Amino acid sequence: MNKDVNHREVLQDISYPRFAAFYTWMTTRPRLTRWVDPLRREIVGQAQGSVLEVGAGGGQNFPFYDADRVERVEATEPDEAMLVVARRRLPEAPVPITLTKATVEALPFPDAHFDSVVATLVFCSVGDPEQGLHEIWRVLKPGGTLLLIEHVRAQGKRAAWVQDVLVPLTTRVAGNCHWNRDTRQAVLSAGFLLTKAREVQGGLQPVLIMSTIRPLQSE
């Protein structure tokens, strides 16, 4: 009971309609899509079986699922403004997709339910990343894959310092974006095993592509 109440409260607190409109506009700009869409295709194309996508946003990943590999997708998004946009993009998906309003910190799915989980540009804005990763671990089958694209903490001390200084601004104007988070370390600390990672951009906004697995339970 308490968990359900807390979940509803979290959903009520998440509403960034102006950022949703800006983000939707930004992700249709040709200059950005030429760079980001191949990354989405690369990471989303690895998903297989029964898939969960957390923080689906406006459905930017939907066209990139492989119908030969994916049976169905459960997509969650806590922001109603984003969900409106995502619903419009459902016809672009080559696989069945169900949209649910939910936070990654309180996923409404059973344990060990999915073969793959996809998260792209999500964990910068999650209220409680540790809890979100715990929930992904819970709903992902042992041996299942967690696939991520995230902009993360800069490696250089000066760039990381600038990120830290600007976070109070980015969280206010960019949908709670904490662009200084060390998401790679958070994922590894949650127990996932890294299978592949590469950084595709540096400076103040390094972008990391990660493929990880939830290890098989020991006998």
Secondary structure, 3 states (H helix, E strand, C coil): CHHHHHHHHHHHHCCCHHHHHHHHHHCCCHHHHHHHHHHHHHHHCCCCEEEEECCCCCCCCHHHCCCCCEEEEEEECCCHHHHHHHHHHHHHCCCCEEEECCCCCCCCCCCCCEEEEEEECCCCCCCCHHHHHHHHHHHEEEEEEEEEEEECCCCCHHHHHHHHHHHHHHHHHCCCCCCCCCHHHHHHHCCCEEEEEEEEECCCCCEEEEEEECCCCCC
